Amino acid sequence: MKAANYARVSSDSQDVELSISAQLRALRDYAAKHDYEIVREFVDEAESGRTAKRPAFREMIALAKLKQPPFQAILVWKLNRFSRSRADSVTYKTLLRNKGIEVISINEPMDDSPTGRLLEGVIESIDEFYSENLGQDIKRGMRENASRGFFNGSRPPYGYHKIDVCDGGRMRRKLEPDGEDSTAVQTVKRIFELSAKDVGCKEIAKILNNDGLRTSTGELWGKVTAHKVLTNEAYCGTLVWGGRKGHPAIHSGETPVRVENAWPAIIDREVFKIIQQKMAGRSPKIIHPRRISSVFLLSGLVFCSCGRAMTGCSAKSGTHFYYICSRSSKQGKEACSARMLPKEKLECLVVKQLRARVLTQENLELLVKMVNEEQQTASSGLKNHLDIIDAELHDVKARLAKLYEALETGKLDLNDLSPRIKELKARQDELSRNRVLMEAEMAVQGVQPVDEALVKAYAEELRGVLEEADITERKAFLRSFVTRVEIDKEQVTVHYTLPMPPDGKSSEQAGVLPIGTLGGEGGTRTPKPFGT
C-alpha cells in the first residue's frame, strides 16, 4: 500500500515530543516492517497542531482530494501530530476516509471497529485538553516573565539585541542597546530628531533610504516601519506586553503588562511623549485629510512597470501636476527609478488613443457588427439544439403510439410492453424538461440586435463626454473602455475592456512620453504628494 509520512513539531517552546528526524525515522521503520511504500513525506516545523493552517498539512490534504490520490494511508508518530483540535481531526479524517485514505498512528494501534473509533476519540479529546491547558500555562508564564521586566519576543526592536541574565538558576532575556556608536542606535535617534522637526514618516523613510540605510531585515524603510519605531515605547526603556491588537492578553480581557525602566533607553521619555503628542495632533481624527475630488483622470487605472499604482503629485505650489510611482514616492528612487510623467501629456495620450481606437463611427460600427454576429452565432446554436430535441421527441412519441396500438389490438400484452413504455416515457419527460430549459435560455439570449444607425448617431455625443463632462463622469466613461494603463521607461500600454477592431487586440502601445523638468532652470524640486 502506498503511504505518506506526516511529521510535525509544535511552535510551543515547551513541546517535548520527538524531533522531526526522530519521527521520520520511526515512521520509515514502521513502513518497512508493514509493507508500506512511502511516496511522500510532509513536514511542518514550528507549527501548532491547534490549527489546520499548516503549509505541509494543507498540501497533503489537497493531494488527498485528487480524483486519484497518490497514497492510501497517512502514517503519523501519534494522533496529536495530525491534529490537537478534536473538531479538525474529525473533519479531516472523515474527508480522508471518504477518499479511502486511513490515518495510522504507529504508537497508538487501533482497529476500525466501533470500540477502536471510541478509543481514538478519547485520545484526541485528551490531546486537545492537554494542548489548551498547556497554552494557558504558557500565557501565564509569559505574563509573569514580562511583569518582572524580561523580554518575551523572538525579535528585538531595531537598535536592540537580546542578552541572557541569570534568574534563580534559570536563564532569561532582557534587551540592551547595540552601542552608542552603532548605526542602528544612531538611526533610531535620527528618526526621532526628524519627527521632532515635524518631518513626516514618509519623508523620514525617503531620507533614510537615500542615505543607504536599511531596516534590521535589510529592507528599505517605509512609512509604516518608521511609524513603528516612533510609537514603540521600548526605545524609552518601557516594556509593554499584551497591548497589541490581536494579542492573547487582549482577547482574555487582561490588562497589558507595563514595566518602566525594564532596560536601558535610547530615547528620553520626555522626548518620546512630545513626539506622540505631535503625531496625535497630525492624526486624521484631529485634522481630516483634504476632501477635494481628484483632478487626475487616470487615478486607479495607471500602473508603473514595477507593479505599483502611479499616484498624483503636484509641484511648484500646485501649479504643475504629475503621475509618480507610489513605491518611488514612499521609498525613494532606490526602490523604483521610474520617472514622473506630466499629468496633461499622459491623460491626453490615453484619451487620444481612445478616440482613435473606439470613438469613431467606423470602429463603433465594426464593434456592433462583431456583437451582433456573436449573438447570431449563439442563437443559431441554441436553435439547432432545440431542433434536435424536437426531432427526438417526435420519434419517442411515434414509438409510444405504436406500442399503445399493439396493446389495444391485443398483439402484445401489458407485461411485455410495460418496461419499454416506462423507458420511453422517462425519455420523453427528460426531453420535455430539456426543451423548456432551452427555450428559457433562448429567451435570455434573445436580445434585439444593436442598431448600427443609432450607434453612429451616438458617436459624436460619446466623444463629447471626454471633453465637456465633469471629472467624475469622464472617469466613469473612461473605465467603461479601459481596464489598465501600464507605464515603463519606453512606452505606454493601454488595455481595453473588449477587443478593438479591426485587429481584435485588447491592448496597444504608444511611444515614449516627453518628460518635463520640475522647478524650471537651475535645479529640481521634490514634488508634493496630492490626493488621487
C-alpha positions in Angstrom: 0.0 0.0 0.0 1.3 3.5 -0.9 1.5 5.8 2.1 2.6 9.3 3.1 4.5 10.2 6.3 3.5 13.3 8.2 5.7 14.8 11.0 5.2 17.9 13.0 6.8 19.8 15.9 4.9 22.4 17.8 5.5 26.1 17.9 5.4 26.0 21.7 8.8 26.0 23.4 7.5 23.5 25.9 6.8 20.9 23.3 8.8 17.8 24.4 7.8 15.5 21.6 10.3 13.8 19.3 12.2 15.8 16.8 11.3 15.8 13.1 14.2 13.5 12.2 13.3 11.0 15.0 9.6 11.0 13.9 10.5 10.3 10.3 13.0 7.6 11.2 10.3 5.8 13.3 7.7 6.2 10.5 10.1 4.8 7.9 11.0 1.8 10.1 7.2 1.1 10.7 6.5 1.4 6.9 9.3 -1.1 6.1 8.1 -3.6 8.6 4.4 -3.4 7.5 5.0 -3.3 3.7 4.0 0.3 3.1 5.6 2.1 0.2 6.4 5.7 1.2 5.7 8.0 -1.8 5.7 11.4 0.0 6.8 12.9 3.3 5.2 16.1 4.7 6.9 18.1 7.5 5.6 21.1 9.4 8.2 22.7 11.7 7.3 25.1 14.4 3.6 24.8 13.6 0.8 24.4 16.2 -1.5 21.4 16.0 -4.4 23.5 17.2 -4.9 24.9 13.7 -5.2 23.3 10.3 -3.3 26.3 8.7 -0.1 24.4 8.3 1.6 24.5 4.9 2.6 20.8 4.6 -0.6 19.6 6.2 -2.7 21.7 3.7 -0.6 20.4 0.8 -1.2 16.8 2.0 -5.0 17.3 2.3 -5.0 18.9 -1.2 -3.3 15.9 -2.7 -5.7 13.6 -0.9 -8.7 15.4 -2.5 -7.5 14.5 -6.0 -9.6 12.1 -8.1 -6.8 9.5 -7.8 -4.8 10.3 -4.5 -1.1 9.3 -4.7 -1.4 7.5 -1.3 -3.9 5.3 0.5 -2.6 5.9 4.1 -1.0 8.6 6.2 1.4 7.5 8.9 1.9 9.7 12.0 4.0 9.1 15.1 1.0 9.9 17.3 -2.5 11.2 16.7 -1.6 14.5 18.2 0.9 15.1 15.4 -2.0 15.0 12.9 -4.1 17.5 15.0 -4.6 18.7 18.5 -8.1 20.0 17.7 -10.8 17.4 18.0 -13.0 19.3 15.5 -10.2 19.5 12.9 -9.4 15.8 13.5 -13.0 14.6 12.9 -13.4 16.9 9.9 -10.2 15.9 8.0 -10.3 12.2 9.0 -13.9 12.0 7.6 -12.7 13.6 4.4 -9.8 11.2 4.1 -11.9 8.1 4.9 -14.4 9.2 2.1 -11.4 9.1 -0.2 -10.3 5.7 1.1 -7.3 7.1 3.0 -6.6 5.9 6.5 -4.7 7.9 9.2 -2.5 5.4 11.1 -0.8 6.2 14.4 2.3 3.9 14.7 2.3 4.3 18.6 -1.4 4.0 19.2 -2.6 1.0 17.2 -6.4 0.8 16.9 -8.7 -1.2 14.7 -11.6 0.2 12.6 -14.3 -1.2 15.0 -16.7 1.0 17.0 -14.5 0.3 20.1 -11.4 1.4 18.2 -13.2 4.6 17.0 -14.2 5.4 20.6 -10.7 4.9 21.9 -9.4 7.2 19.1 -11.9 9.9 20.1 -10.9 9.6 23.7 -7.2 10.0 22.9 -7.9 13.0 20.7 -10.0 14.7 23.4 -7.2 14.2 25.9 -4.7 15.7 23.4 -6.9 18.7 22.8 -7.3 19.3 26.6 -3.5 19.0 27.1 -2.8 21.4 24.3 -5.3 24.1 25.6 -4.2 23.7 29.2 -0.5 24.0 28.1 -1.4 27.1 26.1 -2.9 28.7 29.2 0.2 27.8 31.3 2.4 29.3 28.6 0.5 32.6 28.7 0.6 32.7 32.5 4.3 32.1 32.4 4.9 34.8 29.7 2.8 37.3 31.7 4.8 36.6 34.8 8.1 36.8 32.8 7.0 40.2 31.4 5.9 41.6 34.7 9.4 41.0 36.0 10.9 43.0 33.2 12.1 40.1 31.0 11.7 40.1 27.2 9.3 37.6 25.7 9.7 38.3 22.0 11.7 36.5 19.4 13.0 39.5 17.5 14.2 42.6 19.4 13.3 46.1 18.3 15.7 47.7 15.8 18.7 49.0 17.6 18.5 46.5 20.5 19.8 43.0 21.0 18.9 40.3 23.5 21.2 39.3 26.4 20.9 36.4 28.8 20.6 37.1 32.5 20.5 34.5 35.3 17.4 34.5 37.4 17.4 32.0 40.2 19.4 29.5 38.3 17.4 29.9 35.1 18.5 32.0 32.1 16.1 34.7 31.0 16.4 37.5 28.4 16.5 41.3 28.5 17.2 44.0 25.9 20.3 46.1 25.6 21.1 48.8 23.0 23.5 47.8 20.2 26.0 50.5 21.3 26.1 54.3 21.3 28.1 54.5 18.1 26.2 51.7 16.2 24.4 52.6 13.0 21.1 51.2 14.3 21.1 53.3 17.5 22.1 56.4 15.6 19.4 55.8 13.0 16.7 55.5 15.8 17.9 58.8 17.3 17.8 60.4 13.9 14.2 59.2 13.2 13.1 60.8 16.5 15.0 64.0 15.7 13.4 64.3 12.3 10.0 63.7 13.7 10.5 66.4 16.3 11.2 68.8 13.4 7.7 67.9 12.0 9.1 65.7 9.2 6.5 63.0 8.3 7.1 59.3 8.3 7.1 59.1 4.5 9.8 61.8 4.2 11.8 60.1 7.0 11.8 56.8 5.1 13.0 58.6 1.9 15.8 60.3 3.8 17.0 57.0 5.3 16.8 55.1 2.0 18.7 57.9 0.2 21.4 57.6 2.8 21.7 53.9 2.1 20.3 52.8 5.5 18.2 49.7 5.8 16.0 48.0 8.4 17.1 45.2 10.6 15.9 42.7 8.0 17.7 44.5 5.2 14.6 46.0 3.7 14.0 49.6 2.5 12.5 51.9 5.0 8.8 52.8 4.5 6.2 54.9 6.2 4.9 52.0 8.3 8.4 50.9 9.5 9.3 54.5 10.5 5.9 54.9 12.3 6.6 51.6 14.3 9.9 53.0 15.6 8.3 56.3 16.6 5.5 54.6 18.5 7.5 51.8 20.2 7.9 52.5 23.9 10.8 50.0 24.1 13.0 52.9 22.9 12.5 54.8 26.2 13.1 51.6 28.3 9.5 50.6 28.8 8.3 47.0 28.4 4.7 46.6 27.2 3.4 43.1 26.8 -0.2 42.3 25.7 -1.0 45.8 24.4 -1.0 44.9 20.7 -4.2 44.2 18.8 -4.8 40.5 18.4 -2.5 39.7 21.4 -3.7 36.8 23.7 -3.9 39.2 26.7 -6.3 41.4 24.8 -8.6 38.5 23.9 -8.7 37.3 27.5 -9.6 40.7 28.8 -6.4 41.0 30.9 -4.7 44.4 31.4 -1.5 44.7 29.4 1.7 44.3 31.4 3.7 47.6 31.6 7.2 47.9 33.3 9.1 51.1 33.3 12.9 51.1 33.1 13.0 47.5 32.1 16.2 48.1 30.1 18.5 51.0 29.1 16.6 53.6 27.0 17.8 55.0 23.6 15.3 57.9 23.6 14.5 60.1 26.6 11.0 59.6 28.0 10.1 63.3 27.7 11.2 63.4 24.0 9.1 60.3 23.4 6.0 62.0 24.9 6.5 65.1 22.8 6.7 63.0 19.6 3.5 61.2 20.5 1.7 64.5 21.1 2.9 65.8 17.7 1.8 62.7 15.9 -1.6 62.7 17.7 -2.1 66.3 16.6 -1.5 65.4 13.0 -3.9 62.4 13.2 -6.7 62.3 10.6 -9.1 62.2 13.6 -7.9 65.7 14.5 -7.0 67.1 11.1 -9.1 65.4 8.4 -7.4 64.8 5.0 -8.3 67.1 2.2 -11.8 66.3 0.9 -11.2 67.6 -2.6 -12.1 65.4 -5.6 -9.2 64.1 -7.6 -8.2 66.1 -10.6 -6.3 63.1 -12.0 -8.3 61.4 -14.8 -6.3 58.2 -14.7 -6.4 57.7 -11.0 -6.7 54.0 -10.2 -6.0 53.0 -13.8 -2.4 53.8 -14.4 0.4 51.5 -13.1 4.2 51.5 -13.1 6.2 48.7 -14.7 7.2 47.7 -11.1 3.6 46.7 -10.5 2.7 49.6 -8.1 0.0 52.1 -8.9 1.0 55.6 -10.0 -0.4 58.4 -7.9 -0.8 62.1 -8.5 1.5 64.7 -7.1 2.0 68.5 -7.5 5.0 70.7 -7.8 5.7 74.5 -7.7 3.0 75.3 -5.2 0.4 73.2 -7.1 0.9 74.8 -10.5 2.2 71.6 -12.1 0.9 68.1 -11.8 2.5 64.7 -12.4 1.9 61.0 -12.1 4.6 59.2 -10.0 5.1 55.6 -8.9 3.7 55.1 -5.4 6.8 52.9 -4.5 9.2 55.6 -5.6 7.1 58.2 -3.8 7.2 56.3 -0.5 10.6 54.8 -0.6 12.6 56.9 -3.0 14.4 56.3 -6.3 16.3 53.3 -4.9 13.0 51.4 -4.7 11.9 52.3 -8.2 13.6 54.5 -10.7 10.6 55.3 -12.9 10.3 58.9 -14.0 7.5 61.2 -13.2 5.0 61.8 -16.1 3.3 65.1 -16.7 -0.4 64.8 -16.0 -1.7 66.6 -19.1 0.5 64.8 -21.5 -0.3 61.3 -20.2 -4.0 61.9 -20.0 -4.1 63.5 -23.5 -2.3 60.5 -24.9 -4.7 58.0 -23.4 -7.8 60.0 -24.5 -6.3 60.4 -28.0 -5.8 56.7 -28.3 -9.4 56.0 -27.0 -10.8 58.4 -29.6 -8.8 56.9 -32.4 -9.5 53.3 -31.5 -13.0 53.4 -30.1 -15.0 56.5 -30.5 -15.2 56.7 -34.3 -18.2 55.8 -36.4 -16.3 53.2 -38.3 -14.9 51.4 -35.3 -18.2 51.5 -33.4 -19.9 50.1 -36.5 -17.4 47.2 -36.6 -17.9 46.6 -32.9 -21.6 46.5 -33.3 -21.2 44.0 -36.2 -19.0 41.8 -34.0 -21.5 41.8 -31.2 -24.5 41.1 -33.5 -22.5 38.2 -35.2 -21.7 36.7 -31.8 -25.4 36.9 -30.7 -26.5 35.4 -34.0 -24.0 32.5 -33.7 -25.1 31.8 -30.1 -28.8 32.0 -31.1 -28.2 29.7 -34.1 -26.5 27.1 -31.9 -29.4 27.1 -29.5 -31.9 26.8 -32.4 -30.1 23.8 -33.8 -30.1 22.1 -30.4 -33.8 22.8 -30.0 -34.4 21.2 -33.4 -32.6 18.1 -32.4 -34.6 17.8 -29.2 -37.9 18.3 -31.2 -36.9 15.6 -33.6 -36.1 13.1 -30.9 -39.3 14.0 -29.1 -41.3 13.3 -32.3 -39.6 9.9 -32.6 -40.3 8.9 -29.0 -44.0 9.9 -29.4 -44.2 7.8 -32.6 -42.7 4.8 -30.8 -45.1 5.1 -27.9 -48.1 5.4 -30.3 -47.1 2.1 -31.9 -46.8 0.3 -28.5 -50.2 1.6 -27.4 -51.7 0.4 -30.7 -50.1 -3.1 -30.2 -51.6 -3.1 -26.7 -55.1 -2.1 -27.9 -55.2 -4.7 -30.7 -54.0 -7.4 -28.4 -50.9 -8.3 -30.4 -48.8 -8.0 -27.1 -49.9 -8.0 -23.5 -49.2 -5.3 -20.8 -46.5 -7.4 -19.1 -44.4 -7.5 -22.3 -44.9 -3.8 -23.1 -44.7 -2.2 -19.7 -40.9 -2.0 -19.3 -40.5 -0.5 -22.8 -43.3 2.0 -22.3 -41.8 3.1 -18.9 -38.4 3.6 -20.6 -39.8 5.7 -23.4 -42.0 7.8 -21.0 -38.9 8.6 -18.9 -37.0 9.7 -22.0 -40.0 11.8 -23.2 -40.1 13.6 -19.8 -36.4 14.2 -19.9 -36.6 15.7 -23.4 -39.5 17.9 -22.4 -37.6 19.3 -19.5 -34.6 20.0 -21.7 -36.8 21.7 -24.2 -38.2 24.1 -21.6 -34.7 24.9 -20.4 -33.5 25.5 -23.9 -36.4 27.8 -24.6 -35.7 29.8 -21.5 -32.0 30.2 -22.5 -33.1 31.4 -25.9 -35.3 33.9 -24.3 -32.5 35.2 -22.2 -30.1 35.5 -25.2 -32.8 36.7 -27.5 -31.6 40.3 -27.2 -32.5 42.6 -30.1 -29.6 43.3 -32.5 -27.8 46.6 -31.8 -28.9 49.3 -34.3 -25.9 50.5 -36.2 -27.5 53.7 -37.2 -28.3 54.6 -33.6 -24.7 53.9 -32.6 -23.4 56.2 -35.4 -25.7 59.0 -34.1 -24.3 58.5 -30.6 -20.6 58.6 -31.7 -20.2 62.3 -31.6 -22.1 62.5 -28.3 -19.7 59.9 -26.8 -16.7 61.8 -27.9 -18.1 64.9 -26.3 -18.2 63.2 -22.9 -14.4 63.2 -22.7 -14.3 66.9 -23.5 -17.3 68.6 -21.8 -18.4 66.3 -18.8 -17.1 66.8 -15.3 -14.2 64.8 -13.9 -16.4 62.2 -12.2 -18.4 61.5 -15.4 -15.2 61.4 -17.5 -13.6 58.9 -15.1 -16.6 56.6 -15.2 -16.8 56.8 -19.0 -13.1 56.0 -19.4 -13.4 52.9 -17.2 -16.1 51.6 -19.5 -13.5 51.1 -22.2 -10.1 51.0 -20.4 -9.1 48.5 -17.7 -5.4 49.4 -17.2 -2.7 51.7 -18.4 0.9 50.4 -17.9 3.9 52.7 -18.0 7.5 51.7 -18.4 10.6 53.6 -19.4 10.0 53.0 -23.1 6.2 53.0 -23.7 2.7 53.3 -22.6 0.4 50.3 -22.9 -3.4 50.7 -22.9 -5.6 47.7 -22.1 -9.2 47.8 -23.3 -12.2 46.1 -21.9 -13.0 44.4 -25.3 -11.2 43.5 -28.5 -10.7 46.5 -30.7 -11.4 46.2 -34.5 -10.1 45.7 -37.0 -7.2 43.5 -35.5 -9.1 42.3 -32.5 -6.4 43.2 -30.0 -7.3 44.1 -26.4 -4.2 46.3 -25.8 -1.9 48.7 -27.7 1.2 50.6 -27.1 2.2 54.2 -27.7 5.7 55.8 -27.9 7.8 57.4 -25.2 6.3 60.3 -23.4 8.2 63.6 -23.2 9.2 64.3 -19.6 9.0 67.8 -18.2 11.6 69.2 -15.7 10.5 70.2 -12.2 11.5 73.6 -10.9 12.5 75.2 -14.2 16.0 76.1 -15.0 18.7 75.9 -12.3 17.5 72.8 -10.4 14.7 70.4 -9.5 12.3 70.2 -6.6 10.7 67.2 -4.9 7.0 67.1 -5.9 4.4 67.5 -3.2 2.0 64.4 -2.9 -1.5 65.1 -4.0 -4.7 63.1 -3.2 -5.8 60.8 -6.0 
